[in-house]
Amino acid sequence: MYINIKVYLHSKGTNFLQSGSFLVTNLDFKKDPDWTAAIAAYEWIQQIKNNYAASDDFRIDQVVYNEDNDITELVRKVKPII
C-alpha cells in the first residue's frame, strides 16, 4: 500500500517542504502504522540530506503522513541499523 508523507525541514537558513508517496508493506502497516510510516520518512529524509548536502543547521520541523498523522517525534527516534 502507499502512504503520503510530508516533511517540513530546515537547512541552510531556509525552511522547505517535500512531499511524496511511498510504498509500505500492508502487514507492517497494519501492525504499527505510525512506526512503519516513521521508518519510511526517516529513510527518505536521509536521501534528502545526502542529495542536497544538508548544512549543520539541518533539522526536522514536522513529519506528517496521510494528511493528519503527525509522526515527527517518532521519526526523530528512528536509528539506523548497522
Backbone hydrogen bonds, N-H to C=O, Kabsch-Sander energy under -0.5 kcal/mol:
donor,donor_aa,acceptor,acceptor_aa,energy
3,I,22,F,-2.5
5,I,20,G,-3.0
6,K,64,V,-3.0
7,V,18,Q,-3.1
8,Y,62,Q,-3.4
9,L,7,V,-0.6
9,L,16,F,-3.0
10,H,59,R,-2.2
11,S,14,T,-2.4
14,T,11,S,-1.7
16,F,9,L,-2.7
18,Q,7,V,-2.2
20,G,5,I,-2.2
22,F,3,I,-3.0
24,V,1,M,-3.1
29,F,25,T,-2.4
30,K,26,N,-2.6
31,K,27,L,-1.9
32,D,28,D,-2.6
36,T,32,D,-2.4
37,A,33,P,-2.2
38,A,34,D,-2.3
39,I,35,W,-2.3
40,A,36,T,-1.9
41,A,37,A,-2.6
42,Y,38,A,-2.8
43,E,39,I,-2.4
44,W,40,A,-1.9
45,I,41,A,-2.8
46,Q,42,Y,-2.2
47,Q,43,E,-1.6
48,I,44,W,-2.4
49,K,45,I,-2.7
50,N,46,Q,-2.1
51,N,47,Q,-2.8
52,Y,48,I,-2.2
53,A,50,N,-0.6
54,A,49,K,-1.9
58,F,55,S,-1.7
59,R,10,H,-2.1
61,D,8,Y,-2.6
61,D,59,R,-0.7
62,Q,8,Y,-1.7
64,V,6,K,-2.5
65,Y,69,N,-2.2
66,N,4,N,-2.9
68,D,65,Y,-0.6
68,D,66,N,-1.5
69,N,65,Y,-1.7
70,D,68,D,-0.8
71,I,63,V,-2.5
71,I,69,N,-0.6
72,T,63,V,-0.6
75,V,71,I,-2.5
76,R,72,T,-1.9
77,K,73,E,-0.9
77,K,74,L,-0.8
78,V,74,L,-0.8
78,V,75,V,-0.9
82,I,80,P,-0.6
